[in-house]
Amino acid sequence: MAEPTITVSRLGKAFKRYARIRHRLLEWLPGGGEHHELRWVLSDLNFSIQPGESVGLIGRNGAGKSTLLKLLTGTLIPTTGQAKICGRVAALLELGMGFHPEQSGFDNVLMAGQLQGMTRGEVMACMDDIVAFAEIGDALMQPVRVYSSGMMVRLAFATATAFRPDVLIVDEALAVGDAYFQHKCFKRIREFQQQGVTLLFVSHDPLAVKSLCSRALLIEGGKLVMDSNPAQVLDYYNALIALDEERAEQHEQHVKAHEDVPGGGIRSGTGEARIESVKLLRNGLETQQVFEGETLNLRINILICQELPELTVGILLRDRLGNEIFGTNTYHLGLSEQLSNAKAGSHYNLTFHIASLNLGVGSYSLTVAAHGADSHLSGNYDWWDQALTMEVGLGAGTPFTGVVRLPVSASIHQTLA
């Protein structure tokens, strides 16, 4: 087996914290002793990433993601353990940081390229490609201080990815810029993936993580708490942020008790309401094989375990890659009043009617959730990932490509010469 491209072993990082400013000075003096306490940002991280693997790094703000990337790229020194990267690294952490505002874009590209280990000749050889990708034209020779933020980001990204790296690290860099530029960036990242580049991708965009990554790491409180496929890690992450600190321990125990639910999904929640069954009905009969364009019903049975002032039941459909295709819930469908003041011990049988299943041929999974108000962030009672899967076959309509059928028609008008 090939040597891992990224290896993190017992990695930890702590920063010194002083109660008084003078305590820092006392430590500098001979015989001054220690007057600080350590604040651990990361502790005992262990994982490896194989060559060509694409891994997403997920976690709340302040969880330690940026500190980990700084340790990986060598801008911080570990307190314990080590972080090792093999090969050439391109790190897109804060695009444009380090550009000198009084220097031209041209001079800044030369400087940034040489800081990445390229020679002046190598940078000059790909200058035309950098300018073409950044689309800044004659502004290349203008001082960077006159650039818009979008121009700065485009030029920085084009420079950082001018050469194929062995490892590409991206930290929320693609959250800025317009949609057109983001599409160009994702296209280049996918080209690198096809060439075998190892990708470490940090983002709060679940669709981007699922689309680009085959694996995800969840950092919580400076520790690695989950290492699995992106769909499972994102579901667990969503459940974490939906709970307050008082319910965190209860939630963790609940998740561990339901990790091995049928279909491989994760089940989590506080348990105040419980999804007892989920059925897909075609012509009144339970099924997993359906066909495009058909009328279907989703039958969901909910048990109320504790009295709830409000209850919302939602569904979320995903394709085989974990991309979210469609979601809705009883709140948005105007059924909140019928589910308010739910009594403990009562049952609710809900049916979601699908008048026409306008999905392309393929495999899909259904997530079902019981929560408060309009989203699971208002109280996650029971979240059942991959409650069922279904196979969609070719329907009777005209063939189409993609995930969803749109009501498209065409007309032709000929003008005689």
Order of alpha helices (4+ residues) and beta strands (2+ residues): beta-alpha-beta-beta-alpha-beta-beta-alpha-alpha-alpha-alpha-beta-alpha-beta-alpha-beta-beta-alpha-alpha-beta-beta-beta-beta-beta-beta-beta-beta-beta-beta
